[in-house]
Amino acid sequence: MSGVDWRGQTTLVTGASAGIGAEFARRLAARGSDLVLVARRAERLTALAAELTAASGVRVDVVPADLSRPAAGRALAAEVDRLGIAVTGVVNCAGFGTHGPFHHEDADRLAEMIAVDVTALVDVSRAFVDRLRASGTGVLVNVASMAAYVPSPDMAVYAASKAFVLSFTEALWAESRDSGLRVLALSPGATDTEFFEVLGNDAADGGRGRQSPEEVVTTAFRALDRRTPPPSVAVGRANRAAVRLTRLLTRRRVVLLMARLTERAVTGDGTDHRAAA
């Protein structure tokens, strides 16, 4: 494989209204890719589309959608077809997390999170994978998390959902090796986005130590531009070292370590320093 030539491509980005999704949209537009922006907040998508068209001259279509609804991916594909758009790449950024002991979690909120973080991601991937493979130069990026590598007490369902995304995407990478489709699972650590506002647990440290969306997206492009792209990549040298460390420890040690870190984050100095993204 050679590097990706984004000119002439059309990339669909979910979760494009803010954070990592919006940064992907900006960087893709700068590289010459037309875009389909997907999120619930239509006004933000429209403003971003105008910004990108003015800055880069690419075509940007806006498709407001609630990805927690059933068959969200198939509905997106139908709308894209109605608009006459030939999508060649997909970046699945949409997702959110919840925080708290599992027995205190709201069941409806957990179901909504699984619908967005897992069900919609699979449905979007399946709805578009045939056309991505057919293009010969397609790209599929699924945003996982460092939480995918370890069980995370007080974020049990979120971490499990991201473990699914990581495993699922790496399997697709293997299935797609001879198709020309580049598949990548991207695992940020704590990132300076609206994630923590939705989580309801915004750190009082002002975001010190968090990665920027720019850093996250730069890591993705570096991986995709390799002659032989990897199935997954963690963002940041420290996070990559942490992934290697988890492979040396028993599962019991990993779970207990995460439990201690969680307890320290909440009760140590009153500030939540957990690195979920």
N, C-alpha and C positions, 0 to 999 in steps of 0.2 A: 504493500500500500504506500502511496505517496501522501503528502499532507493534504488537508481538506482545502479545496478551492470553494469558498463560500459564495462567490459571485455566480448568479444564476440559480442558487439554491433558494428554497422557501422553507423557513423553519418555524414550527409551531411551538410557542413557549407558554406553558401553564404557570399560574402564579406570577404573571408578568406585571402586576400592578405595583409591586414594591420589592425591595430586598434583592435577593439573588436572581430572581426571575427578571426584574427590571434591568439589572446589570447585564445579564445574558443578552437581553434584547438590544441594549445599547452597543455592546461589543459585536454582536452578530451584524447589526446594521452597519457599523463601521467597517466590517469586513466584506460588506456587499451583499449580504443575504436579505431577501425579502422576508417578511415576518407575518405571522398570525399570532396576535396577542390574546391570551385567554385568562380571565379572572372574573370575579363577581362584580368588581367595582368598575362599571363602564366609564365613569367620568375620568378615572385615573388612566385607564387604557387609552381613551381618546386623547388625553393630554400627552401621554407618552408617544403615541403614534404621530401626532403633529410634530413633536420635538425631533423624532427620528427621521421623519420624512424631510424636514427642513435641513437637518444636519448632514444626512447621508444620501438623500434622494432615492431611497429604496421604497418599494411598495409595502405598506403596513396595513393589514386588515385587523379589525377589532371584533372579537366574538365574546361578549359577556356570557358567562356560564357558571352555574353552581355545580361543582364537581362532586358534591355529596349526593347528588341524585342518581338513581339507578341508570345504568347504561350511558353514563356521561360521555365515555369515549366514542361510542357509536353515534350519539347525538352530535358530537363535535365533527366527526367524519362526514355525517350527512350535511351539516351546515357548510363545511368546507367545499364539499362537492357542489352544493347549491350555488356557492359563490364562484365556482369554476377555478378553484385554487389547487395547484398540484404541489402538495406538501412533500418535501424530500428529507426533512429532519424534524425531530421532536425533542424538546427539552422539558422534562417533567419536574417542575419546581414546586408546584402547589403542595401545601401540607401545613399542618399545625400540630402542636402538642398540648397535653394537659399535665397538671402537676398535683400530686397528692397520693397518699396511701390508696391502694386499689379499692379497699373496702369503703372509702369515702368518696370515690369518684362517681360522677353522675353518669348513669348508664346510657342515656341518650347522647350525651356529649362524647362518650367513648365510641359509640356506634358511628357518630358523624366523623370522628377522627379516622377510624378504620376505613370508612367509605372514601374519604379524600386521600389518605396517605397510602392505602393499599389497593382498594377495589378500583378506584378511578385510575390510578397509575397503571394497573394491569389492563383495564379496559381501553384506555387511551393507547397504550403500547400495542395491544392486539388490533385495535381499529386501524392503526396506521402502519404496522410492521410490514405488511405485504408491499405497500407502495414504497416504503423506505428501501426494502431489499431490491425492488424492481428498478429503482433509480440508479443502482450501481455505485453511488457515492453517498448513500444515506448516513445519517447520524441519529443515534438515540442515546440521550443522556438522562439518567434517572438520579435525582438527588436523594442520597441516603443521609447518613450522619455518622459521626464518631460513636453515637449511641448504638449503632448497629453492631458494634464489636463486643459490647458488654451488656449484661443485664443491668438495668438502672432502677433501683428502688425509688419509689415515689414518681417514677415515669415509666412504669412497667410496660404498659401497652404501647406507648410511643416508641420506646427502645425496641420492643418486639416487632413493631410495624417496620422500623427501619432495618432490622435484621432481615426481614422478609425482602425488602427492596434490594438489599445488597445481594442476597442469595439468588433471587430471581434474575437480577440484571447480569450477574456473573454467568449464570446458566445461559442467558440469551447471547452473551458474548461468545461462548463456546459454540452455540448453534449457528452463529452468524459469521464464523471465521472465513468461510469461502464464498460469502455472498457479496462482499464489498461494503456491507453495512458495518459501521463502527458503533460499538455499544460500550457505554461507560457508566459505572456506578461512581458517583462523586460524593465523598464523605467529608463535609466541613465539620469543624469543631464549633465552639460558641462563636456566632457571627453577629455583627452589629446590624440587626434587622428588626422588624416588628415582631419577630417570633416571641421574644420575651414579654412583649405587651400582651399578646394573645395568651401566653402561658399564665399571665397573672402573677408573675414572679420576677419583675424587672429588678436587676441587681442595683444596689445602691452605690456601686463602685463607678457608675457612669460609663460602664462598658469597657473598662480597662482590661486588656488582655484578650479581647475578642478580635476575631479576624474581620477583615472588611469584605464586603461582597466582591470588590475588585480582586482581592487576593484569591478568593474562592474560584471565580470565573477564570482568572489567569491560569490557575492550576488545571482546570478542565481543558482549556485550549492547548496547553503544553502537552497534556496526555493525548489528546485527539490528533495533534500534529505529528506524533511519533510515527515512524515507519511501521512499527508493530505496536499499536496502542494496547495498554493493559486493560484487563477487565474491570479494574476498580482502582481508585486512588484516594488516599486520605490527604487532606489539605494541611500543610505545615509539617516541618521536620519533626517537631515534638510529637505531633499526632501520629506520624508514621512510625516513630520509635515506640509509641504506646501500643500500636497495633502489634508490632513484633513482640513486645513484652507479654501481651495477653496470650500469645501462642505458646509461651514458655511456662505459664502458670496453669495449675489445675482449675477446673471450673469452680470448685468450691472456693479456692483462693480469690479468684476474680470476683465472684459474687460478694464475698465478705469484704473485700477491699472496696468495692463500690458502695456497699452499705455504710462502711466507716466514712468514706468520703462524703456521702450524702448527709450523714448525721453531722459531720463537721461543718459542711457548707451551711446548714440551717442553724445550728446551735453554737458554732464556734465564736464568730464575732458579729452575728446577726446579719451577715451579708451572704447572699446566695451566689456561690462561685461555680455552680455546676456547668459543665461544658457540653450541653446538648444543643443541637442545631437542627 
